[in-house]
Amino acid sequence: MKAIILYTSRHGCAEQAALALQSRMGEGTEAVNLMHTPPPSLAGFDTVIMGGSIYYGKIQKQMSEFVDREITALADKRIGLFICAGESEDKAGLELLRSFPESLYLKAKAAEVLGSEVKFSKLSLAERLVYRAVTGKSGDRGRLYTNRIDHFVSKLLR
């Protein structure tokens, strides 16, 4: 199985999740941050994992634009979807549902919230002000869910 992990990460949580997935998926799995690198052709991959962090309730536009552009090419691929979100479990689950087209979500072999990390120290001043105003919190918090990462990979490899 040839796999690629396409992700968007601004402050590092989704990148950590993507790299954890890559290490568990096996040799030859590529990982590409769409915020810095254009995606390769999907023709050579049978498994495509996509994910990113949620900001202000949405996944980054680079991921949304990629999915919209490649939805037809994704139809015959094994799909995995993930997000990292700073919200509660219920809200994060809804954000996962809203981050990808319903047809892609329903087709996915694995779809999961893989982290809830907020790296307050990496936020811009504007992001810190908004985050503090909305949540009343400051400081780094959260973590990656390694048990979910393991489960996600086992579902994809079945």
C-alpha positions, 0 to 999 in steps of 0.5 A: 500500500502506497500512502500519503498524508496531506495536512495543514498545520500552522502551529504544529499540532496537526503536523505532530499528528501527521508525523505520528501517523507517518511513523505508524503507517510504514516505510514509504508513506509520505507526509506533505504540509499543504501550507508550504508544499504543493501536493503531488499527483495522487495517481501513485497513491492508493491511500490518502490521509488528510487532516489539519488543525481547526481555527475559528471552527474551520479547517485551513483553506489550503485543505478545503481548496485541495479537497474541492479540487481533488474530490473526483481523484479521491473517489477511488482512494482509501481515505483517512480524515483527521483534525486537531482541535482545541474544543471539547469532545462534542464540538471537536467531533462536529468540527471533524464532520464539517471539515470535509464533504459528507461524501468523503467523510462517509467513504473514509475508512478512518475519521478521528480527532487526534489531538486537542492541543493549543500552543498558546506560546505559538499563537500570534498576538491577535490569535492570543487575544481572541483565544483568551477572550473566547475561552478565558484561558491562556497557556499551552494545553492539550495533547495528542491522543496516541491511542486514537492515532494507533486505532486510526492506523489499524482501521486504515490498514485492515 
